[in-house]
């Protein structure tokens, strides 16, 4: 069993944004081709802590480099007030020959990287006809900072970053980090969500919202919204936008905005396509310039698996991590 700590995971992920985007693209294609197995995620909730949860995401990826494993990730929003990260995670990889656990990796950095790579891939694909010159980031946490990093790697046209968060102090600190990441960009903090939504034609929601809290009336027609946190947008609104998902069966559950839209409408016809279908060319999609396009990724565990496998392989090659030879009897 190779245990790979956070510092080593960070080192092995660093400066590989383009490679991660390509790995996510290849994995989405495998998923579209039926070469993955992704059981429904398990949500562990606590009766006296309604905002907290731990999610288990098992997955198998076939193809040239098959792998199996599971991500176990917690979300405790109250951690932020204590100055510690909201999310923490562990990633377990299993041998496909024996089933034995082969590696245990710190998973929060992998989770953030695959989330950001997925969002950047969608931004790259959905803005091909008109590249944005700026991005609005709603929610000032780790995920949106990584999304900014990865979108900048996918789209080299960003000149402005607009920031909104319910905490002015958090937004101010986040703006400083964004300016360090993109020194060529103009970074602005605004005190209204609608002002933020109207400011740019590419918007990313990465919040801890548990229930929908906004429509998209302030968003300009033809814009692309990366709805990474899945529960921000009023479900009625989604019935009138273009909707791209990673997997409809996974995303239409656990009271996401799309799940609520499905309940409201009684169907899923408001979903235009999956991103895998767009990559494979199995579904045509021509957006109406008068509509907003929303990308809502549930966050498939097979993406974590893809990046964890790359980290594990590199760690073995470089001699990183702690090898526990007697983990199993």
Buried (B, 14 or more C-beta within 10 A) or exposed (E): BBBBBEEBBEBBBEEBBEBBBEBBBBBBBBBBEEBBEBEEBEEEEEEEEEEBBBBBBBBBBBBEEBBBBBBBBBBBBEBBEEEEBBBBBBBBBBEEEEEEBBBBBBBBBBBBBBBBBBBBBBBBBBBEEEBBBBBBBBBBBBBBBBBBBBBBBBBEEBEBBBBBBBEEEBBEEBBEEBBEBBEEBEBBBBEEBBBBBBBBBBBBBBBBBBEBEBBBEBBEEBBBBBBBBBBBBBBBBBBEBBBBBBBBEBBBBBBBBBBBBBEEBEEBEBBBBBBBBBBBEEBEBEBEEEBBBBBBBBBBBBBBBBBBBBBBBBBBEEEBBEEEEEEEE
